[in-house]
Amino acid sequence: MYIKTFINQHIFKTKVLTEPKDIILGMMGKKFTKDFDALLFVMNTTRPSFWMKNCIVSLDIIFIENNIITKIHYNCPPCKSVNDNCQMYKGNGSLIIEMPGGTCKKLNIKKGDNVDFLK
């Protein structure tokens, strides 16, 4: 399923992930395409953590609770090797958006900004 995500005056075509197997895989081995420019993870916890194992692009990871950005991890690098100790990225919120690394700084998206969604 795809939705539109609005942050400030910016609109992102967002792929929604709700199934555990899809959430686990996230952006592993993928790049953003013309089909979507952000992923929305709908979690069953408000204190999730993410890692970049097997990702091939850097990501901005945005944690959202009550439609407000509570935390952003900027330009998180891929964890390329099986032997790497992949860093964990934590925050508060049951909704998490991943988008290409550098997007938040480029568009001045920050903690406290409002996020809206439209099907």
C-alpha distance (Angstrom), angle and dihedral (degrees) to the residues before:
residue distance angle dihedral
M1 . . .
Y2 3.80 . .
I3 3.79 128.3 .
K4 3.79 137.7 172.8
T5 3.79 116.2 -105.7
F6 3.80 119.0 -158.4
I7 3.81 120.5 -158.3
N8 3.80 114.4 170.3
Q9 3.81 103.7 -41.7
H10 3.82 93.5 -30.2
I11 3.82 125.2 105.2
F12 3.81 123.2 -156.1
K13 3.80 127.5 -169.4
T14 3.78 99.1 -131.2
K15 3.79 131.5 -163.4
V16 3.82 111.0 -145.5
L17 3.81 119.9 -139.4
T18 3.81 117.9 -164.4
E19 3.80 104.2 146.5
P20 3.84 115.4 91.1
K21 3.84 93.4 -129.1
D22 3.83 91.2 52.0
I23 3.81 91.9 45.7
I24 3.82 91.1 51.5
L25 3.81 92.1 51.7
G26 3.82 96.4 41.9
M27 3.82 108.6 149.4
M28 3.82 95.7 -14.4
G29 3.79 107.7 143.4
K30 3.83 92.7 -7.1
K31 3.78 139.5 111.0
F32 3.77 127.9 -156.4
T33 3.81 112.4 -96.7
K34 3.79 139.3 -173.3
D35 3.84 86.4 -85.2
F36 3.81 93.6 66.6
D37 3.79 140.2 -1.3
A38 3.82 98.4 -167.9
L39 3.80 140.0 31.0
L40 3.81 122.8 -139.2
F41 3.80 116.2 -155.7
V42 3.81 113.6 -159.0
M43 3.79 103.1 -156.7
N44 3.80 132.6 -166.8
T45 3.80 90.9 -140.9
T46 3.79 133.8 59.7
R47 3.84 94.7 -145.1
P48 3.80 104.5 53.9
S49 3.78 127.1 159.9
F50 3.79 129.5 -152.1
W51 3.77 135.7 -163.0
M52 3.79 134.3 -166.6
K53 3.81 99.8 -128.6
N54 3.82 112.1 153.2
C55 3.80 92.4 -1.9
I56 3.78 115.5 141.1
V57 3.82 99.5 -161.6
S58 3.80 133.4 49.6
L59 3.79 114.1 -107.6
D60 3.78 141.7 -158.4
I61 3.82 107.9 -136.9
I62 3.82 115.4 -154.4
F63 3.83 122.6 -167.9
I64 3.82 116.2 -155.4
E65 3.79 133.1 -169.6
N66 3.83 123.8 174.4
N67 3.82 89.0 -4.7
I68 3.83 92.1 -60.2
I69 3.81 124.6 113.7
T70 3.82 106.7 -117.7
K71 3.82 99.3 175.9
I72 3.80 140.1 3.7
H73 3.78 126.4 -162.8
Y74 3.80 105.7 -160.3
N75 3.80 126.7 -141.0
C76 3.81 96.4 -16.8
P77 3.82 108.3 -163.9
P78 3.81 123.2 -130.3
C79 3.79 117.8 -98.4
K80 3.79 98.2 -130.5
S81 3.79 108.1 177.8
V82 3.77 130.2 64.1
N83 3.81 86.7 -135.1
D84 3.82 94.2 53.0
N85 3.76 118.4 110.4
C86 3.79 95.2 -128.1
Q87 3.80 113.7 -142.1
M88 3.80 116.1 -120.1
Y89 3.80 118.3 -133.1
K90 3.81 113.3 -152.9
G91 3.77 135.7 -176.1
N92 3.79 145.5 141.9
G93 3.78 121.7 -86.7
S94 3.77 141.9 77.1
L95 3.81 92.1 -125.6
I96 3.79 121.7 63.6
I97 3.79 127.7 -178.4
E98 3.78 124.6 -159.4
M99 3.78 118.5 -164.4
P100 3.80 135.1 162.1
G101 3.79 112.8 -59.7
G102 3.79 113.0 -96.3
T103 3.81 95.2 26.1
C104 3.81 95.7 109.0
K105 3.81 94.7 51.7
K106 3.80 92.4 42.4
L107 3.83 91.7 52.0
N108 3.84 95.8 35.1
I109 3.82 93.3 -117.7
K110 3.80 108.6 165.0
K111 3.78 146.7 165.8
G112 3.82 110.8 -66.5
D113 3.82 95.1 31.4
N114 3.80 117.8 133.1
V115 3.82 120.7 -114.8
D116 3.81 123.4 -159.2
F117 3.79 130.1 -174.7
L118 3.81 131.6 -152.6
K119 3.81 127.2 -176.1
